[in-house]
Amino acid sequence: VGGFAEEALPGMAPADLDAFEAILAANDNDIYAWVSGAAEPPAAIDAGLIARMRKFNAVRKAQNH
């Protein structure tokens, strides 16, 4: 989450910042499950932002291998 935040937060629109804050307010285990793809986020969580976080992690993982 930290790497995504460093890269994405400066360019985020206010609505995206609010959505990111909602994600951060969730339980760490839930966040991990959503971002890793092990679980889908509930309706109250911005699925599009979770998708961006998943893509960021996939790119980061590919760069490290």
Salt bridges, closest charged atoms under 4 A:
ASP16 OD2 - ARG52 NH1 3.72
GLU40 OE2 - ARG54 NH2 3.54
